[in-house]
Amino acid sequence: MEAQVRDYGFSPAQQDEIWRRWREGQSFSLIGRALEARMQNARRLLLQIGGVRLTPQQRSERHLSGSEREEISRGIAAGECGRQMAGRLGRSPSTVSREIARNGGRDRYRAASAYALGRRPKQAKLAQRHSLRALLEAKLAQFWSPEQIAGWLRRQFPGDTAMQISHEAI
């Protein structure tokens, strides 16, 4: 399960105000009073990610949008060739053909599932594999280095890539 950042009841505009005031050096109690909210909630909002504001995730212009994928789906249903769809979308024909091939071909292409598969960020391996995370935490508690842990995992689970992770990811 992917960890979600809680909003503690603050609207996006209020969150922007909290971050602005935090950058200015205001205390938690001042921030709470200014927003007529509990100081603890403002504090928790800021500190849940270490007091560093995450930038909102945005897809690159190079990636196909959900509406473009819908157009591809409609084009397939209408029997259009990839070049026609690409011309209408203002995309390269190879982009459209790769999109179709990557997501089941002309017979099985569905825009919604294609969009879901292409979403970023992907869930981290440590968030998916609780047993791997438990092993890592145990080794880190014993003061093993990330390089030692990665090497040990490769020796312990030689055929299981799901139980291996790079030292950079640790």
Contact map, one row per residue, 1 for C-alpha under 8 A:
11100000000000000000000000000000000000000000000000000000000000000000000000000000000000000000000000000000000000000000000000100011000000000000000000000000000000000000000000
11110000000000000000000000000000000000000000000000000000000000000000000000000000000000000000000000000000000000000000000000110011000000000000000000000000000000000000000000
11111000000000000000000000000000000000000000000000000000000000000000000000000000000000000000000000000000000000000000000000000010000000000000000000000000000000000000000000
01111100000000000000000000000000000000000000000000000000000000000000000000000000000000000000000000000000000000000000000000000000000000000000000000000000000000000000000000
00111110000000000000000000000000000000000000000110000000000000000000000000000000000000000000000000000000000000000000000000000000000000000000000000000000000000000000000000
00011111000000000000000000000000000000000000100000000000000000000000000000000000000000000000000000000000000000000000000000000000000000000000000000000000000000000000000000
00001111111000100000000000000000000000000000100000000000000000000000000000000000000000000000000000000000000000000000000000000000000000000000000000000000000000000000000000
00000111110000000000000000000000000000001101100000000000000000000000000000000000000000000000000000000000000000000000000000000000000000000000000000000000000000000000000000
00000011111000000000000000000000000000000000000000000000000000000000000000000000000000000000000000000000000000000000000000000000000000000000000000000000000000000000000000
00000011111111100000000000000000000000000000000000000000000000000000000000000000000000000000000000000000000000000000000000000000000000000000000000000000000000000000000000
00000010111111100000000000000000000000000000000000000000000000000000000000000000000000000000000000000000000000000000000000000000000000000000000000000000000000000000000000
00000000011111110000000000000000000000000000000000000000000000000000000000000000000000000000000000000000000000000000000000000000000000000000000000000000000000000000000000
00000000011111111000000000000000000000000000000000000000000000000000000000000000000000000000000000000000000000000000000000000000000000000000000000000000000000000000000000
00000000011111111100000000000000001000000000000000000000000000000000000000000000000000000000000000000000000000000000000000000000000000000000000000000000000000000000000000
00000010011111111110000000000000000000000000000000000000000000000000000000000000000000000000000000000000000000000000000000000000000000000000000000000000000000000000000000
00000000000111111111000000000000000000000000000000000000000000000000000000000000000000000000000000000000000000000000000000000000000000000000000000000000000000000000000000
00000000000011111111100000000000000000000000000000000000000000000000000000000000000000000000000000000000000000000000000000000000000000000000000000000000000000000000000000
00000000000001111111110000000010000000000100000000000000000000000000000000000000000000000000000000000000000000000000000000000000000000000000000000000000000000000000000000
00000000000000111111111000000000000000000000010000001000000000000000000000000000000000000000000000000000000000000000000000000000000000000000000000000000000000000000000000
00000000000000011111111100000000000000000000000000000000000000000000000000000000000000000000000000000000000000000000000000000000000000000000000000000000000000000000000000
00000000000000001111111111000010000000000000000000000000000000000000000000000000000000000000000000000000000000000000000000000000000000000000000000000000000000000000000000
00000000000000000111111111100010000000000000000000000000000000000000000000000000000000000000000000000000000000000000000000000000000000000000000000000000000000000000000000
00000000000000000011111111000000000000000000000000000000000000000000000000000000000000000000000000000000000000000000000000000000000000000000000000000000000000000000000000
00000000000000000001111111000000000000000000000000000000000000000000000000000000000000000000000000000000000000000000000000000000000000000000000000000000000000000000000000
00000000000000000000111111100000000000000000000000000000000000000000000000000000000000000000000000000000000000000000000000000000000000000000000000000000000000000000000000
00000000000000000000111111110110000000000000000000000000000000000000000000000000000000000000000000000000000000000000000000000000000000000000000000000000000000000000000000
00000000000000000000010011111110000000000000000000000000000000000000000000000000000000000000000000000000000000000000000000000000000000000000000000000000000000000000000000
00000000000000000000000001111111000000110110000000000000000000000000000000000000000000000000000000000000000000000000000000000000000000000000000000000000000000000000000000
00000000000000000000000000111111100000100000000000000000000000000000000000000000000000000000000000000000000000000000000000000000000000000000000000000000000000000000000000
00000000000000000000000001111111110000100000000000000000000000000000000000000000000000000000000000000000000000000000000000000000000000000000000000000000000000000000000000
00000000000000000100110001111111111000100100000000000000000000000000000000000000000000000000000000000000000000000000000000000000000000000000000000000000000000000000000000
00000000000000000000000000011111111111111100000000000000000000000000000000000000000000000000000000000000000000000000000000000000000000000000000000000000000000000000000000
00000000000000000000000000001111111111100000000000000000000000000000000000000000000000000000000000000000000000000000000000000000000000000000000000000000000000000000000000
00000000000000000000000000000111111110000000000000000000000000000000000000000000000000000000000000000000000000000000000000000000000000000000000000000000000000000000000000
00000000000001000000000000000011111110000000000000000000000000000000000000000000000000000000000000000000000000000000000000000000000000000000000000000000000000000000000000
00000000000000000000000000000001111111000000000000000000000000000000000000000000000000000000000000000000000000000000000000000000000000000000000000000000000000000000000000
00000000000000000000000000000001111111101100000000000000000000000000000000000000000000000000000000000000000000000000000000000000000000000000000000000000000000000000000000
00000000000000000000000000000001100111111100000000000000000000000000000000000000000000000000000000000000000000000000000000000000000000000000000000000000000000000000000000
00000000000000000000000000011111100011111110000000000000000000000000000000000000000000000000000000000000000000000000000000000000000000000000000000000000000000000000000000
00000000000000000000000000010001000001111111000000000000000000000000000000000000000000000000000000000000000000000000000000000000000000000000000000000000000000000000000000
00000001000000000000000000000001000011111111100000000000000000000000000000000000000000000000000000000000000000000000000000000000000000000000000000000000000000000000000000
00000001000000000100000000010011000011111111110000000000000000000000000000000000000000000000000000000000000000000000000000000000000000000000000000000000000000000000000000
00000000000000000000000000010000000000111111111000000000000000000000000000000000000000000000000000000000000000000000000000000000000000000000000000000000000000000000000000
00000001000000000000000000000000000000011111111100000000000000000000000000000000000000000000000000000000000000000000000000000000000000000000000000000000000000000000000000
00000111000000000000000000000000000000001111111110000000000000000000000000000000000000000000000000000000000000000000000000000000000000000000000000000000000000000000000000
00000000000000000010000000000000000000000111111111111000000000000000000000000000000000000000000000000000000000000000000000000000000000000000000000000000000000000000000000
00000000000000000000000000000000000000000011111111110000000000000000000000000000000000000000000000000000000000000000000000000000000000000000000000000000000000000000000000
00001000000000000000000000000000000000000001111111100000000000000000000000000000000000000000000000000000000000000000000000000000000000000000000000000000000000000000000000
00001000000000000000000000000000000000000000111111111000000000000000000000000000000000000000000000000000000000000000000000000000000000000000000000000000000000000000000000
00000000000000000000000000000000000000000000011111110000000000000000000000000000000000000000000000000000000000000000000000000000000000000000000000000000000000000000000000
00000000000000000000000000000000000000000000011111111000000000000000000000000000000000000000000000000000000000000000000000000000000000000000000000000000000000000000000000
00000000000000000000000000000000000000000000011011111100000000000000000000000000000000000000000000000000000000000000000000000000000000000000000000000000000000000000000000
00000000000000000010000000000000000000000000010010111110000000000000000000000000000000000000000000000000000000000000000000000000000000000000000000000000000000000000000000
00000000000000000000000000000000000000000000000000011111000000000000000000000000000000000000000000000000000000000000000000000000000000000000000000000000000000000000000000
00000000000000000000000000000000000000000000000000001111100000000000000000000000000000000000000000000000000000000000000000000000000000000000000000000000000000000000000000
00000000000000000000000000000000000000000000000000000111110000000000000000000000000000000000000000000000000000000000000000000000000000000000000000000000000000000000000000
00000000000000000000000000000000000000000000000000000011111000000000000000000000000000000000000000000000000000000000000000000000000000000000000000000000000000000000000000
00000000000000000000000000000000000000000000000000000001111100000000000000000000000000000000000000000000000000000000000000000000000000000000000000000000000000000000000000
00000000000000000000000000000000000000000000000000000000111110100000000000000000000000000000000000000000000000000000000100000000000000000000000000000000000000000000000000
00000000000000000000000000000000000000000000000000000000011111100000000000000000000000000000000000000000000000000000000000000000000000000000000000000000000000000000000000
00000000000000000000000000000000000000000000000000000000001111110000000000000000000000000000000000000000000000000000000000000000000000000000000000000000000000000000000000
00000000000000000000000000000000000000000000000000000000000111110000000000000000000000000000000000000000000000000000000000000000000000000000000000000000000000000000000000
00000000000000000000000000000000000000000000000000000000001111111000000000000000000000000000000000000000000000000000000000000000000000000000000000000000000000000000000000
00000000000000000000000000000000000000000000000000000000000011111101100000000000000000000000000000000000000000000000000000000000000000000000000000000000000000000000000000
00000000000000000000000000000000000000000000000000000000000000111111100000000000000000000000000000000000000000000010000000000000000000000000000000000000000000000000000000
00000000000000000000000000000000000000000000000000000000000000011111110000000000000000000000000000000000000000110010000000000000000000000000000000000000000000000000000000
00000000000000000000000000000000000000000000000000000000000000001111111000000000000000000000000000000000000000000000000000000000000000000000000000000000000000000000000000
00000000000000000000000000000000000000000000000000000000000000011111111100000000000000001000000000000000000000000000000000000000000000000000000000000000000000000000000000
00000000000000000000000000000000000000000000000000000000000000011111111110000000000000000000000000000000000000110110000000000000000000000000000000000000000000000000000000
00000000000000000000000000000000000000000000000000000000000000000111111111000000000000000000000000000000000000110000000000000000000000000000000000000000000000000000000000
00000000000000000000000000000000000000000000000000000000000000000011111111100000000010001000000000000000000000000000000000000000000000000000000000000000000000000000000000
00000000000000000000000000000000000000000000000000000000000000000001111111110000000010000000000100000000000000100000000000000000000000000000000000000000000000000000000000
00000000000000000000000000000000000000000000000000000000000000000000111111111000000000000000000000000000000011100000000000000000000000000000000000000000000000000000000000
00000000000000000000000000000000000000000000000000000000000000000000011111111100000000000000000000000000000000000000000000000000000000000000000000000000000000000000000000
00000000000000000000000000000000000000000000000000000000000000000000001111111111100010000000000000000000000000000000000000000000000000000000000000000000000000000000000000
00000000000000000000000000000000000000000000000000000000000000000000000111111111100000000000000000000000010000000000000000000000000000000000000000000000000000000000000000
00000000000000000000000000000000000000000000000000000000000000000000000011111111000000000000000000000000000000000000000000000000000000000000000000000000000000000000000000
00000000000000000000000000000000000000000000000000000000000000000000000001111111000000000000000000000000000000000000000000000000000000000000000000000000000000000000000000
00000000000000000000000000000000000000000000000000000000000000000000000000111111100000000000000000000000000000000000000000000000000000000000000000000000000000000000000000
00000000000000000000000000000000000000000000000000000000000000000000000000111111110110000000000000000000000000000000000000000000000000000000000000000000000000000000000000
00000000000000000000000000000000000000000000000000000000000000000000000000110011111110000000000000000000000000000000000000000000000000000000000000000000000000000000000000
00000000000000000000000000000000000000000000000000000000000000000000000000000001111111000000100110000000000000000000000000000000000000000000000000000000000000000000000000
00000000000000000000000000000000000000000000000000000000000000000000000000000000111111100000100100000000000000000000000000000000000000000000000000000000000000000000000000
00000000000000000000000000000000000000000000000000000000000000000000000000000001111111110000000000000000000000000000000000000000000000000000000000000000000000000000000000
00000000000000000000000000000000000000000000000000000000000000000000001100100001111111111000100100000000000000000000000000000000000000000000000000000000000000000000000000
00000000000000000000000000000000000000000000000000000000000000000000000000000000011111111111101100000000000000000000000000000000000000000000000000000000000000000000000000
00000000000000000000000000000000000000000000000000000000000000000000000000000000001111111111100000000000000000000000000000000000000000000000000000000000000000000000000000
00000000000000000000000000000000000000000000000000000000000000000000000000000000000111111110000000000000000000000000000000000000000000000000000000000000000000000000000000
00000000000000000000000000000000000000000000000000000000000000000001001000000000000011111110000000000000000000000000000000000000000000000000000000000000000000000000000000
00000000000000000000000000000000000000000000000000000000000000000000000000000000000001111111000000000000000000000000000000000000000000000000000000000000000000000000000000
00000000000000000000000000000000000000000000000000000000000000000000000000000000000001111111101100000000000000000000000000000000000000000000000000000000000000000000000000
00000000000000000000000000000000000000000000000000000000000000000000000000000000000001100111111100000000000000000000000000000000000000000000000000000000000000000000000000
00000000000000000000000000000000000000000000000000000000000000000000000000000000011011100011111110000000000000000000000000000000000000000000000000000000000000000000000000
00000000000000000000000000000000000000000000000000000000000000000000000000000000000000000001111111000000000000000000000000000000000000000000000000000000000000000000000000
00000000000000000000000000000000000000000000000000000000000000000000000000000000000001000011111111100000000000000000000000000000000000000000000000000000000000000000000000
00000000000000000000000000000000000000000000000000000000000000000000000100000000011011000011111111110000000000000000000000000000000000000000000000000000000000000000000000
00000000000000000000000000000000000000000000000000000000000000000000000000000000010000000000111111111000000000000000000000000000000000000000000000000000000000000000000000
00000000000000000000000000000000000000000000000000000000000000000000000000000000000000000000011111111100000000000000000000000000000000000000000000000000000000000000000000
00000000000000000000000000000000000000000000000000000000000000000000000000000000000000000000001111111110000000000000000000000000000000000000000000000000000000000000000000
00000000000000000000000000000000000000000000000000000000000000000000000000000000000000000000000111111111110010000000000000000000000000000000000000000000000000000000000000
00000000000000000000000000000000000000000000000000000000000000000000000000000000000000000000000011111111110000000000000000000000000000000000000000000000000000000000000000
00000000000000000000000000000000000000000000000000000000000000000000000000000000000000000000000001111111100000000000000000000000000000000000000000000000000000000000000000
00000000000000000000000000000000000000000000000000000000000000000000000000000000000000000000000000111111100111000100000000000000000000000000000000000000000000000000000000
00000000000000000000000000000000000000000000000000000000000000000000000000000000000000000000000000011111111110000000000000000000000000000000000000000000000000000000000000
00000000000000000000000000000000000000000000000000000000000000000000000000000000000000000000000000011111111110000000000000000000000000000000000000000000000000000000000000
00000000000000000000000000000000000000000000000000000000000000000000000000010000000000000000000000011001111110000000000000000000000000000000000000000000000000000000000000
00000000000000000000000000000000000000000000000000000000000000000000000000000000000000000000000000000001111110000000000000000000000000000000000000000000000000000000000000
00000000000000000000000000000000000000000000000000000000000000000000000000000000000000000000000000000011111111000000000000000000000000000000000000000000000000000000000000
00000000000000000000000000000000000000000000000000000000000000000000000010000000000000000000000000010011111111100100000000000000000000000000000000000000000000000000000000
00000000000000000000000000000000000000000000000000000000000000000000000010000000000000000000000000000010000111111100000000000000000000000000000000000000000000000000000000
00000000000000000000000000000000000000000000000000000000000000000100110110000000000000000000000000000000000011111110000000000000000000000000000000000000000000000000000000
00000000000000000000000000000000000000000000000000000000000000000100110000000000000000000000000000000000000001111111000000000000000000000000000000000000000000000000000000
00000000000000000000000000000000000000000000000000000000000000000000000000000000000000000000000000000000000001111111100000000000000000000000000000000000000000000000000000
00000000000000000000000000000000000000000000000000000000000000000000100000000000000000000000000000000010000011111111110000000000000000000000000000000000000000000000000000
00000000000000000000000000000000000000000000000000000000000000001100100000000000000000000000000000000000000000111111111000000000000000000000000000000000000000000000000000
00000000000000000000000000000000000000000000000000000000000000000000000000000000000000000000000000000000000000011111111000000000000000000000000000000000000000000000000000
00000000000000000000000000000000000000000000000000000000000000000000000000000000000000000000000000000000000000001111111000000000000000000000000000000000000000000000000000
00000000000000000000000000000000000000000000000000000000000000000000000000000000000000000000000000000000000000000111111100000000000000000000000000000000000000000000000000
00000000000000000000000000000000000000000000000000000000000000000000000000000000000000000000000000000000000000000011111111000000000000000000000000000000000000000000000000
00000000000000000000000000000000000000000000000000000000001000000000000000000000000000000000000000000000000000000000011111000000000000000000000000000000000000000000000000
00000000000000000000000000000000000000000000000000000000000000000000000000000000000000000000000000000000000000000000001111100000000000000000000000000000000000000000000000
00000000000000000000000000000000000000000000000000000000000000000000000000000000000000000000000000000000000000000000001111110000000000000000000000000000000000000000000000
11000000000000000000000000000000000000000000000000000000000000000000000000000000000000000000000000000000000000000000000011111011000000000000000000000000000000000000000000
01000000000000000000000000000000000000000000000000000000000000000000000000000000000000000000000000000000000000000000000001111111000000000000000000000000000000000000000000
00000000000000000000000000000000000000000000000000000000000000000000000000000000000000000000000000000000000000000000000000111111100000000000000000000000000000000100000000
00000000000000000000000000000000000000000000000000000000000000000000000000000000000000000000000000000000000000000000000000011111110110000000000000000000000000000000000000
11100000000000000000000000000000000000000000000000000000000000000000000000000000000000000000000000000000000000000000000000111111110010000000000000000000000000000000000000
11000000000000000000000000000000000000000000000000000000000000000000000000000000000000000000000000000000000000000000000000111111110000000000000000000000000000000000000000
00000000000000000000000000000000000000000000000000000000000000000000000000000000000000000000000000000000000000000000000000001111111110000000000000000000000000000110000000
00000000000000000000000000000000000000000000000000000000000000000000000000000000000000000000000000000000000000000000000000000111111111000000000000000000000000000000000000
00000000000000000000000000000000000000000000000000000000000000000000000000000000000000000000000000000000000000000000000000000000111111100000000000000000000000000000000000
00000000000000000000000000000000000000000000000000000000000000000000000000000000000000000000000000000000000000000000000000000100111111110000000000000000000000000011000000
00000000000000000000000000000000000000000000000000000000000000000000000000000000000000000000000000000000000000000000000000000110111111111000000000000000000000000000000000
00000000000000000000000000000000000000000000000000000000000000000000000000000000000000000000000000000000000000000000000000000000011111111100000000000000000000000000000000
00000000000000000000000000000000000000000000000000000000000000000000000000000000000000000000000000000000000000000000000000000000001111111110000000000000000000000000000000
00000000000000000000000000000000000000000000000000000000000000000000000000000000000000000000000000000000000000000000000000000000000111111111000000001000000000000000000001
00000000000000000000000000000000000000000000000000000000000000000000000000000000000000000000000000000000000000000000000000000000000011111111100000000000000000000000000000
00000000000000000000000000000000000000000000000000000000000000000000000000000000000000000000000000000000000000000000000000000000000001111111110000000000000000000000000000
00000000000000000000000000000000000000000000000000000000000000000000000000000000000000000000000000000000000000000000000000000000000000111111111100001000000000000000000000
00000000000000000000000000000000000000000000000000000000000000000000000000000000000000000000000000000000000000000000000000000000000000011111111111000000000000000000000000
00000000000000000000000000000000000000000000000000000000000000000000000000000000000000000000000000000000000000000000000000000000000000001111111100000000000000000000000000
00000000000000000000000000000000000000000000000000000000000000000000000000000000000000000000000000000000000000000000000000000000000000000111111100000000000000000000000000
00000000000000000000000000000000000000000000000000000000000000000000000000000000000000000000000000000000000000000000000000000000000000000011111110000000000000000000000000
00000000000000000000000000000000000000000000000000000000000000000000000000000000000000000000000000000000000000000000000000000000000000000011111111011000000000000000000000
00000000000000000000000000000000000000000000000000000000000000000000000000000000000000000000000000000000000000000000000000000000000000000001001111111000000000000000000000
00000000000000000000000000000000000000000000000000000000000000000000000000000000000000000000000000000000000000000000000000000000000000000001000111111100000000000000001101
00000000000000000000000000000000000000000000000000000000000000000000000000000000000000000000000000000000000000000000000000000000000000000000000011111110000000000000011000
00000000000000000000000000000000000000000000000000000000000000000000000000000000000000000000000000000000000000000000000000000000000000000000000111111111000000000000000000
00000000000000000000000000000000000000000000000000000000000000000000000000000000000000000000000000000000000000000000000000000000000000010010000111111111100000000000001000
00000000000000000000000000000000000000000000000000000000000000000000000000000000000000000000000000000000000000000000000000000000000000000000000001111111110000000001111000
00000000000000000000000000000000000000000000000000000000000000000000000000000000000000000000000000000000000000000000000000000000000000000000000000111111111000000000000000
00000000000000000000000000000000000000000000000000000000000000000000000000000000000000000000000000000000000000000000000000000000000000000000000000011111111100000000000000
00000000000000000000000000000000000000000000000000000000000000000000000000000000000000000000000000000000000000000000000000000000000000000000000000001111111111000011100000
00000000000000000000000000000000000000000000000000000000000000000000000000000000000000000000000000000000000000000000000000000000000000000000000000000111111111000001000000
00000000000000000000000000000000000000000000000000000000000000000000000000000000000000000000000000000000000000000000000000000000000000000000000000000011111111000000000000
00000000000000000000000000000000000000000000000000000000000000000000000000000000000000000000000000000000000000000000000000000000000000000000000000000001111111000000000000
00000000000000000000000000000000000000000000000000000000000000000000000000000000000000000000000000000000000000000000000000000000000000000000000000000000111111111011000000
00000000000000000000000000000000000000000000000000000000000000000000000000000000000000000000000000000000000000000000000000000000000000000000000000000000111111111000000000
00000000000000000000000000000000000000000000000000000000000000000000000000000000000000000000000000000000000000000000000000000000000000000000000000000000000011111000000000
00000000000000000000000000000000000000000000000000000000000000000000000000000000000000000000000000000000000000000000000000000000000000000000000000000000000011111111000000
00000000000000000000000000000000000000000000000000000000000000000000000000000000000000000000000000000000000000000000000000000000000000000000000000000000000011111111100000
00000000000000000000000000000000000000000000000000000000000000000000000000000000000000000000000000000000000000000000000000001000100000000000000000000000000000011111100000
00000000000000000000000000000000000000000000000000000000000000000000000000000000000000000000000000000000000000000000000000000000100100000000000000000000100010011111100000
00000000000000000000000000000000000000000000000000000000000000000000000000000000000000000000000000000000000000000000000000000000000100000000000000000100110010011111110000
00000000000000000000000000000000000000000000000000000000000000000000000000000000000000000000000000000000000000000000000000000000000000000000000000000100100000001111111011
00000000000000000000000000000000000000000000000000000000000000000000000000000000000000000000000000000000000000000000000000000000000000000000000000100100000000000001111111
00000000000000000000000000000000000000000000000000000000000000000000000000000000000000000000000000000000000000000000000000000000000000000000000001101100000000000000111111
00000000000000000000000000000000000000000000000000000000000000000000000000000000000000000000000000000000000000000000000000000000000000000000000001000000000000000000011111
00000000000000000000000000000000000000000000000000000000000000000000000000000000000000000000000000000000000000000000000000000000000000000000000000000000000000000000111111
00000000000000000000000000000000000000000000000000000000000000000000000000000000000000000000000000000000000000000000000000000000000000010000000001000000000000000000111111
